[in-house]
């Protein structure tokens, strides 16, 4: 048994010495023994709720994580925070809450840990923003931390084929186009999501779950097993034991999350054709560690990483399939073969990535995970763009697109918000070859930087996904397909060039050269800027979203709301 000296641990402030008798009386009130009170206190944070299947299995796994903490002579203290689930929030005003919820999750976990002086953190999360939110809290607090993903949903089956929620979103477009009856749509919606767990494709939740392993905050292979698998409980228990090992060795979150480990994470996103949202979340996690790792840095790694894991939406397989062929460790082994991995980064079990990968015996199966020597394509599934229309950058997912499809020039068709664009798509009042521009959807201008899945899925459902392009200062769902460019910066609310576009302006998108430009001279743009009347007014003049819009920074830096580790004057663990 490890005997922890609490003289340097935060929980000494609530459990040690005569002055803390009142505090201890509270712990006795909850049935804790004297021994438990004087052990390290470990926060076990979950985003459990009944909002969606992504989070519903977290509660069960938290109990197993607590068992692991107890076995290793720690005292677990469970608490929950919020989640906003994109699948439910998508396509209406509720989507504005999604990105802001990432900050709220990080903030509430921080406040809970600080208020109760917990010494370490096991964080469980299941849906898109809750994963980076939880990881941001770990790095911000810089406590010994282990992350655990809640697991993905099992694929549904219809007519002998696997189906996911992405198919349902796209079926809405087919229904609008008259190619699918209401009865067929209802049949699909009833079977597409058959279990607990987050969306099964390489959308944002699974992308960030892969990041949790690659960055070193989660145990190797812990992200892969689907949520209903009881084997997840063994990973949860192991995570509880692992955090006590990190506490004993004083290995903290910022020892794990370094520039090198962020680069490893970006590699894994690229080679799996992961969600464009990683271009927002990786800079935000880096910010909590005081590391400059911006959209452009992420995209640079994407540019020279082969894409070799065939996952939806660009490819054919789902998270369960990846798990069955060996998961993220096998993917990282392939990256290592090409010299694209920093092997000296620390992982959640206290060993290095190189040491952890040495134990992995499985090899690429050639169907889900291609060998890196024979990739699906030479560059990553996600590409950064820049030009006079996006001086601060933009991002596009090209996984599953041919080289021919990655170059597009067409006239702008400008919409002031997503609803206007969705109505135009529904009414088919757009033309083949158009570049649909959706502005005022950035973090500040939205507010909340909504995802545009309803619009892009409707285009795909109409068979027009490859015949038009779409650009926005908002975001896209990880489930988006087609030439859809997001995160255009600076956003319209900050007077970026996207605010100055007019119908008919000729826009060029080129994912091969990384260009996003409009055929206007600097003088033309300056003249339009002089005539610009300022940001569009929103309905959100008070409340959480107003507060978020006032604080949120630029997209390319991760859309963060505080100065980050560079400005901090203390580290929580050392107070």
ZISULBEL-V407909 format. One record per residue. RES is the residue in one letter. PHI is phi in degrees with one decimal (none if undefined). PSI is psi as a letter, one per 40 degrees, with the letter a starting at -180 (NA if undefined). Layout:
BEGIN
res->RES phi->PHI psi->PSI
res->RES phi->PHI psi->PSI
END
This chain:
BEGIN
res->X phi->none psi->h
res->X phi->-85.1 psi->h
res->X phi->-98.5 psi->h
res->X phi->-85.0 psi->h
res->X phi->-87.4 psi->h
res->X phi->-85.1 psi->e
res->X phi->-60.2 psi->d
res->X phi->-116.0 psi->e
res->X phi->-95.7 psi->i
res->X phi->-54.9 psi->d
res->X phi->-66.9 psi->e
res->X phi->-57.9 psi->d
res->X phi->-70.1 psi->e
res->X phi->-118.3 psi->e
res->X phi->-127.1 psi->e
res->X phi->-109.2 psi->i
res->X phi->89.5 psi->i
res->X phi->-58.5 psi->d
res->X phi->-65.6 psi->e
res->X phi->-98.3 psi->e
res->X phi->-54.3 psi->d
res->X phi->-60.6 psi->d
res->X phi->-63.6 psi->d
res->X phi->-62.2 psi->d
res->X phi->-60.8 psi->d
res->X phi->-63.6 psi->d
res->X phi->-66.6 psi->d
res->X phi->-60.0 psi->d
res->X phi->-60.1 psi->d
res->X phi->-96.4 psi->e
res->X phi->84.3 psi->e
res->X phi->-80.8 psi->i
res->X phi->-86.7 psi->i
res->X phi->-59.0 psi->d
res->X phi->-60.4 psi->d
res->X phi->-64.0 psi->d
res->X phi->-64.3 psi->d
res->X phi->-93.7 psi->e
res->X phi->-84.6 psi->i
res->X phi->-58.1 psi->i
res->X phi->-97.0 psi->h
res->X phi->-113.0 psi->h
res->X phi->-70.4 psi->h
res->X phi->-113.9 psi->g
res->X phi->-100.3 psi->h
res->X phi->-127.6 psi->i
res->X phi->-104.0 psi->f
res->X phi->-64.0 psi->h
res->X phi->-164.3 psi->i
res->X phi->-104.2 psi->f
res->X phi->-77.8 psi->d
res->X phi->-164.6 psi->i
res->X phi->-63.1 psi->d
res->X phi->-58.3 psi->d
res->X phi->-107.6 psi->e
res->X phi->-70.3 psi->d
res->X phi->-94.2 psi->e
res->X phi->-70.8 psi->d
res->X phi->-60.3 psi->d
res->X phi->-61.1 psi->d
res->X phi->-69.5 psi->d
res->X phi->-62.4 psi->d
res->X phi->-63.7 psi->d
res->X phi->-67.6 psi->d
res->X phi->-61.4 psi->d
res->X phi->-64.2 psi->d
res->X phi->-60.8 psi->d
res->X phi->-63.5 psi->d
res->X phi->-60.8 psi->d
res->X phi->-63.1 psi->d
res->X phi->-58.0 psi->d
res->X phi->-96.0 psi->e
res->X phi->67.2 psi->f
res->X phi->-116.3 psi->i
res->X phi->-114.6 psi->h
res->X phi->-78.0 psi->i
res->X phi->-127.8 psi->h
res->X phi->-81.8 psi->h
res->X phi->-147.0 psi->i
res->X phi->-120.1 psi->i
res->X phi->-130.7 psi->a
res->X phi->-81.8 psi->i
res->X phi->-143.0 psi->i
res->X phi->-111.9 psi->h
res->X phi->-98.5 psi->h
res->X phi->-61.6 psi->d
res->X phi->-59.2 psi->d
res->X phi->-88.3 psi->d
res->X phi->-79.4 psi->e
res->X phi->-63.0 psi->h
res->X phi->82.7 psi->e
res->X phi->-154.2 psi->a
res->X phi->-58.0 psi->d
res->X phi->-59.0 psi->d
res->X phi->-65.1 psi->d
res->X phi->-65.4 psi->d
res->X phi->-77.4 psi->e
res->X phi->-64.3 psi->c
res->X phi->-66.9 psi->d
res->X phi->-61.2 psi->d
res->X phi->-67.8 psi->d
res->X phi->-59.1 psi->d
res->X phi->-67.5 psi->d
res->X phi->-63.9 psi->d
res->X phi->-64.2 psi->d
res->X phi->-59.1 psi->d
res->X phi->-65.0 psi->d
res->X phi->-71.6 psi->d
res->X phi->-65.5 psi->d
res->X phi->-59.3 psi->d
res->X phi->-64.1 psi->d
res->X phi->-65.1 psi->d
res->X phi->-62.3 psi->d
res->X phi->-64.9 psi->d
res->X phi->-61.4 psi->d
res->X phi->-108.5 psi->e
res->X phi->58.7 psi->f
res->X phi->-76.2 psi->i
res->X phi->-93.9 psi->d
res->X phi->-156.0 psi->i
res->X phi->-142.1 psi->h
res->X phi->-108.7 psi->h
res->X phi->-116.3 psi->h
res->X phi->-112.8 psi->h
res->X phi->-144.0 psi->i
res->X phi->-131.1 psi->d
res->X phi->-118.6 psi->i
res->X phi->-34.4 psi->c
res->X phi->-83.2 psi->e
res->X phi->-72.0 psi->d
res->X phi->-67.3 psi->d
res->X phi->-63.1 psi->d
res->X phi->-58.2 psi->d
res->X phi->-67.1 psi->d
res->X phi->-66.0 psi->d
res->X phi->-61.8 psi->d
res->X phi->-63.9 psi->d
res->X phi->-60.0 psi->d
res->X phi->-72.3 psi->d
res->X phi->-62.0 psi->d
res->X phi->-75.6 psi->d
res->X phi->55.1 psi->f
res->X phi->-99.4 psi->i
res->X phi->-54.9 psi->h
res->X phi->-142.1 psi->i
res->X phi->-130.0 psi->h
res->X phi->-98.6 psi->i
res->X phi->-135.6 psi->h
res->X phi->-76.7 psi->i
res->X phi->-74.1 psi->e
res->X phi->101.7 psi->i
res->X phi->-92.7 psi->i
res->X phi->-76.8 psi->i
res->X phi->-78.6 psi->i
res->X phi->-69.7 psi->i
res->X phi->-81.7 psi->i
res->X phi->-127.3 psi->h
res->X phi->-146.6 psi->h
res->X phi->51.4 psi->f
res->X phi->76.4 psi->e
res->X phi->-122.0 psi->i
res->X phi->-70.5 psi->h
res->X phi->-131.4 psi->i
res->X phi->-132.8 psi->i
res->X phi->-61.3 psi->d
res->X phi->-58.0 psi->d
res->X phi->-63.0 psi->d
res->X phi->-70.1 psi->d
res->X phi->-58.5 psi->d
res->X phi->-72.4 psi->d
res->X phi->-64.9 psi->d
res->X phi->-60.0 psi->d
res->X phi->-64.0 psi->d
res->X phi->-66.5 psi->d
res->X phi->-65.5 psi->d
res->X phi->-63.8 psi->d
res->X phi->-80.9 psi->e
res->X phi->82.4 psi->e
res->X phi->-96.1 psi->e
res->X phi->-145.0 psi->h
res->X phi->-77.9 psi->i
res->X phi->-59.8 psi->d
res->X phi->-63.5 psi->d
res->X phi->-66.3 psi->d
res->X phi->-62.4 psi->d
res->X phi->-65.3 psi->d
res->X phi->-64.1 psi->d
res->X phi->-67.2 psi->d
res->X phi->-62.5 psi->d
res->X phi->-75.5 psi->d
res->X phi->-117.9 psi->e
res->X phi->-65.6 psi->d
res->X phi->-124.6 psi->g
res->X phi->-91.2 psi->e
res->X phi->-155.3 psi->i
res->X phi->-65.6 psi->i
res->X phi->122.9 psi->i
res->X phi->-86.1 psi->i
res->X phi->-44.9 psi->h
res->X phi->-78.7 psi->d
res->X phi->-76.4 psi->a
res->X phi->-83.1 psi->f
res->X phi->-89.2 psi->a
res->X phi->-65.7 psi->d
res->X phi->-62.2 psi->d
res->X phi->-69.3 psi->d
res->X phi->-60.3 psi->d
res->X phi->-72.2 psi->d
res->X phi->-67.5 psi->d
res->X phi->-62.4 psi->d
res->X phi->-60.2 psi->d
res->X phi->-59.9 psi->d
res->X phi->-74.5 psi->d
res->X phi->-66.6 psi->d
res->X phi->-81.7 psi->e
res->X phi->100.9 psi->e
res->X phi->-83.0 psi->e
res->X phi->-115.7 psi->i
res->X phi->-64.0 psi->i
res->X phi->-53.9 psi->h
res->X phi->72.9 psi->e
res->X phi->-73.8 psi->e
res->X phi->-83.2 psi->e
res->X phi->-80.2 psi->d
res->X phi->-63.3 psi->h
res->X phi->-58.7 psi->i
res->X phi->-53.6 psi->d
res->X phi->-72.1 psi->e
res->X phi->-67.2 psi->h
res->X phi->-64.6 psi->d
res->X phi->-60.9 psi->e
res->X phi->-61.2 psi->d
res->X phi->-63.7 psi->d
res->X phi->-68.7 psi->d
res->X phi->-65.1 psi->d
res->X phi->-64.1 psi->d
res->X phi->-62.0 psi->d
res->X phi->-62.6 psi->d
res->X phi->-65.4 psi->d
res->X phi->-63.2 psi->d
res->X phi->-67.4 psi->d
res->X phi->-62.7 psi->d
res->X phi->-66.8 psi->d
res->X phi->-70.2 psi->d
res->X phi->-63.7 psi->d
res->X phi->-63.5 psi->d
res->X phi->-64.7 psi->d
res->X phi->-62.1 psi->d
res->X phi->-89.5 psi->e
res->X phi->54.0 psi->f
res->X phi->-94.4 psi->h
res->X phi->-103.8 psi->i
res->X phi->-57.1 psi->d
res->X phi->-80.6 psi->e
res->X phi->-73.3 psi->d
res->X phi->-88.9 psi->d
res->X phi->-88.8 psi->h
res->X phi->-125.4 psi->i
res->X phi->-57.2 psi->d
res->X phi->-63.9 psi->d
res->X phi->-71.4 psi->d
res->X phi->-65.2 psi->d
res->X phi->-65.4 psi->d
res->X phi->-58.3 psi->d
res->X phi->-63.0 psi->d
res->X phi->-63.0 psi->d
res->X phi->-59.0 psi->d
res->X phi->-66.7 psi->d
res->X phi->-61.2 psi->d
res->X phi->-64.2 psi->d
res->X phi->-74.7 psi->e
res->X phi->-98.3 psi->e
res->X phi->62.9 psi->f
res->X phi->-70.3 psi->i
res->X phi->-70.0 psi->i
res->X phi->-60.9 psi->d
res->X phi->-63.5 psi->e
res->X phi->-60.9 psi->d
res->X phi->-68.2 psi->e
res->X phi->-100.2 psi->d
res->X phi->-81.3 psi->d
res->X phi->-64.1 psi->d
res->X phi->-60.5 psi->d
res->X phi->-68.8 psi->d
res->X phi->-66.5 psi->d
res->X phi->-60.1 psi->d
res->X phi->-57.0 psi->d
res->X phi->-67.8 psi->d
res->X phi->-98.7 psi->e
res->X phi->76.2 psi->f
res->X phi->-105.3 psi->h
res->X phi->-80.2 psi->h
res->X phi->-145.1 psi->g
res->X phi->-98.9 psi->i
res->X phi->-50.1 psi->d
res->X phi->-63.9 psi->d
res->X phi->-65.8 psi->d
res->X phi->-61.4 psi->d
res->X phi->-66.9 psi->d
res->X phi->-62.1 psi->d
res->X phi->-68.6 psi->d
res->X phi->-57.2 psi->d
res->X phi->-63.3 psi->d
res->X phi->-112.9 psi->f
res->X phi->-112.3 psi->h
res->X phi->-64.4 psi->i
res->X phi->-100.5 psi->h
res->X phi->-136.4 psi->e
res->X phi->-117.7 psi->h
res->X phi->-89.9 psi->g
res->X phi->-108.2 psi->i
res->X phi->-61.9 psi->i
res->X phi->-84.3 psi->e
res->X phi->-76.8 psi->d
res->X phi->-114.7 psi->a
res->X phi->-109.2 psi->e
res->X phi->-113.2 psi->i
res->X phi->-117.7 psi->i
res->X phi->-55.5 psi->d
res->X phi->-59.1 psi->d
res->X phi->-65.1 psi->d
res->X phi->-63.2 psi->d
res->X phi->-60.8 psi->d
res->X phi->-69.0 psi->d
res->X phi->-101.9 psi->e
res->X phi->116.9 psi->e
res->X phi->67.8 psi->a
res->X phi->-57.4 psi->d
res->X phi->-57.4 psi->d
res->X phi->-68.8 psi->d
res->X phi->-60.7 psi->d
res->X phi->-67.9 psi->d
res->X phi->-62.7 psi->d
res->X phi->-64.7 psi->d
res->X phi->-60.2 psi->d
res->X phi->-62.6 psi->d
res->X phi->-57.4 psi->d
res->X phi->-92.2 psi->e
res->X phi->69.2 psi->f
res->X phi->-104.9 psi->e
res->X phi->-132.0 psi->h
res->X phi->-84.2 psi->h
res->X phi->-84.9 psi->e
res->X phi->-89.0 psi->e
res->X phi->-72.6 psi->i
res->X phi->-83.9 psi->i
res->X phi->-109.5 psi->i
res->X phi->-63.8 psi->e
res->X phi->-92.9 psi->e
res->X phi->89.1 psi->e
res->X phi->-95.2 psi->i
res->X phi->-88.6 psi->i
res->X phi->-59.5 psi->d
res->X phi->-58.1 psi->d
res->X phi->-64.3 psi->d
res->X phi->-65.2 psi->d
res->X phi->-70.2 psi->d
res->X phi->-60.1 psi->d
res->X phi->-85.0 psi->e
res->X phi->-85.0 psi->h
res->X phi->-95.9 psi->d
res->X phi->-73.6 psi->i
res->X phi->-121.2 psi->i
res->X phi->-54.6 psi->h
res->X phi->-83.7 psi->e
res->X phi->86.4 psi->e
res->X phi->-114.2 psi->d
res->X phi->-84.0 psi->d
res->X phi->-106.1 psi->h
res->X phi->-77.2 psi->i
res->X phi->-65.6 psi->i
res->X phi->-64.3 psi->d
res->X phi->-74.0 psi->e
res->X phi->-133.0 psi->g
res->X phi->-73.5 psi->i
res->X phi->-66.6 psi->d
res->X phi->-147.9 psi->i
res->X phi->-74.0 psi->d
res->X phi->-116.3 psi->i
res->X phi->-58.5 psi->i
res->X phi->-73.9 psi->e
res->X phi->-128.4 psi->h
res->X phi->-129.3 psi->i
res->X phi->-91.8 psi->i
res->X phi->-124.8 psi->i
res->X phi->-149.0 psi->i
res->X phi->159.8 psi->a
res->X phi->-69.7 psi->e
res->X phi->-94.6 psi->e
res->X phi->-141.4 psi->g
res->X phi->-58.9 psi->d
res->X phi->-97.6 psi->e
res->X phi->95.3 psi->i
res->X phi->-159.2 psi->i
res->X phi->-143.3 psi->i
res->X phi->-143.0 psi->i
res->X phi->-96.2 psi->h
res->X phi->-110.5 psi->e
res->X phi->-54.1 psi->h
res->X phi->86.1 psi->e
res->X phi->-99.0 psi->i
res->X phi->-77.1 psi->i
res->X phi->-59.9 psi->d
res->X phi->-59.3 psi->d
res->X phi->-74.5 psi->e
res->X phi->-92.0 psi->e
res->X phi->-127.7 psi->h
res->X phi->-151.6 psi->h
res->X phi->-129.4 psi->h
res->X phi->-167.3 psi->i
res->X phi->-76.4 psi->i
res->X phi->-70.9 psi->i
res->X phi->-123.6 psi->h
res->X phi->-94.0 psi->h
res->X phi->-123.3 psi->i
res->X phi->-83.1 psi->e
res->X phi->-164.0 psi->i
res->X phi->-65.8 psi->d
res->X phi->-56.4 psi->d
res->X phi->-61.4 psi->d
res->X phi->-66.9 psi->d
res->X phi->-62.2 psi->d
res->X phi->-61.8 psi->d
res->X phi->-64.2 psi->d
res->X phi->-67.0 psi->d
res->X phi->-59.6 psi->d
res->X phi->-82.7 psi->e
res->X phi->56.1 psi->f
res->X phi->-92.6 psi->f
res->X phi->-138.6 psi->i
res->X phi->-116.7 psi->i
res->X phi->-56.9 psi->h
res->X phi->95.1 psi->e
res->X phi->-69.2 psi->i
res->X phi->-107.2 psi->h
res->X phi->-74.8 psi->h
res->X phi->-112.9 psi->h
res->X phi->-112.1 psi->h
res->X phi->-116.7 psi->i
res->X phi->65.0 psi->f
res->X phi->-117.0 psi->e
res->X phi->-72.7 psi->i
res->X phi->-57.7 psi->d
res->X phi->-84.5 psi->d
res->X phi->-76.3 psi->d
res->X phi->-59.1 psi->d
res->X phi->-72.2 psi->i
res->X phi->109.5 psi->e
res->X phi->52.5 psi->g
res->X phi->-67.3 psi->i
res->X phi->-90.9 psi->i
res->X phi->-107.3 psi->f
res->X phi->-65.1 psi->d
res->X phi->-59.4 psi->d
res->X phi->-69.7 psi->d
res->X phi->-68.8 psi->d
res->X phi->-67.3 psi->d
res->X phi->-63.8 psi->d
res->X phi->-61.0 psi->d
res->X phi->-61.1 psi->d
res->X phi->-63.1 psi->d
res->X phi->-84.5 psi->e
res->X phi->76.0 psi->e
res->X phi->-108.7 psi->e
res->X phi->-53.4 psi->d
res->X phi->-102.0 psi->e
res->X phi->-103.9 psi->e
res->X phi->-132.8 psi->i
res->X phi->-117.7 psi->i
res->X phi->-142.0 psi->h
res->X phi->-128.2 psi->i
res->X phi->-153.3 psi->i
res->X phi->-88.3 psi->e
res->X phi->-87.1 psi->a
res->X phi->-120.5 psi->i
res->X phi->-118.6 psi->i
res->X phi->-65.1 psi->i
res->X phi->-60.1 psi->e
res->X phi->-89.8 psi->e
res->X phi->-73.4 psi->i
res->X phi->-123.2 psi->i
res->X phi->94.1 psi->i
res->X phi->-81.7 psi->g
res->X phi->-122.6 psi->h
res->X phi->-103.0 psi->h
res->X phi->-116.5 psi->i
res->X phi->62.4 psi->f
res->X phi->-61.6 psi->h
res->X phi->-130.9 psi->i
res->X phi->-64.2 psi->i
res->X phi->-71.0 psi->i
res->X phi->-57.9 psi->d
res->X phi->-63.4 psi->d
res->X phi->-97.5 psi->e
res->X phi->77.8 psi->f
res->X phi->-66.5 psi->i
res->X phi->-54.7 psi->d
res->X phi->-61.5 psi->d
res->X phi->-72.1 psi->e
res->X phi->-100.7 psi->e
res->X phi->-70.6 psi->i
res->X phi->-126.6 psi->i
res->X phi->-52.3 psi->h
res->X phi->94.9 psi->e
res->X phi->-56.3 psi->h
res->X phi->-86.0 psi->h
res->X phi->-113.0 psi->h
res->X phi->-114.9 psi->h
res->X phi->-117.1 psi->h
res->X phi->-139.9 psi->h
res->X phi->-75.5 psi->e
res->X phi->-78.2 psi->d
res->X phi->-101.8 psi->e
res->X phi->79.4 psi->f
res->X phi->-111.3 psi->h
res->X phi->-138.2 psi->h
res->X phi->-138.5 psi->i
res->X phi->-123.3 psi->i
res->X phi->-78.3 psi->g
res->X phi->-133.3 psi->i
res->X phi->-78.7 psi->i
res->X phi->-58.1 psi->d
res->X phi->-66.1 psi->d
res->X phi->-58.8 psi->d
res->X phi->-65.6 psi->d
res->X phi->-64.3 psi->d
res->X phi->-64.4 psi->d
res->X phi->-66.5 psi->d
res->X phi->-63.4 psi->d
res->X phi->-63.6 psi->d
res->X phi->-87.1 psi->e
res->X phi->-66.3 psi->h
res->X phi->-95.0 psi->e
res->X phi->102.2 psi->i
res->X phi->-65.2 psi->i
res->X phi->-65.5 psi->i
res->X phi->-73.2 psi->i
res->X phi->-110.2 psi->i
res->X phi->-76.1 psi->e
res->X phi->-98.1 psi->g
res->X phi->-104.2 psi->e
res->X phi->-156.2 psi->i
res->X phi->83.7 psi->a
res->X phi->-61.5 psi->d
res->X phi->-72.7 psi->d
res->X phi->-62.7 psi->d
res->X phi->-58.0 psi->d
res->X phi->-61.2 psi->d
res->X phi->-63.3 psi->d
res->X phi->-73.6 psi->d
res->X phi->-95.3 psi->d
res->X phi->-68.8 psi->h
res->X phi->-93.8 psi->a
res->X phi->-72.7 psi->i
res->X phi->-58.6 psi->d
res->X phi->-65.9 psi->e
res->X phi->-94.0 psi->e
res->X phi->105.1 psi->e
res->X phi->53.0 psi->f
res->X phi->-97.4 psi->i
res->X phi->-122.0 psi->e
res->X phi->-148.8 psi->i
res->X phi->-70.4 psi->e
res->X phi->81.5 psi->a
res->X phi->-63.4 psi->d
res->X phi->-62.1 psi->d
res->X phi->-98.9 psi->e
res->X phi->-72.2 psi->i
res->X phi->-110.9 psi->e
res->X phi->-154.4 psi->i
res->X phi->-106.3 psi->h
res->X phi->-49.3 psi->d
res->X phi->-60.9 psi->d
res->X phi->-101.7 psi->e
res->X phi->-65.7 psi->NA
END
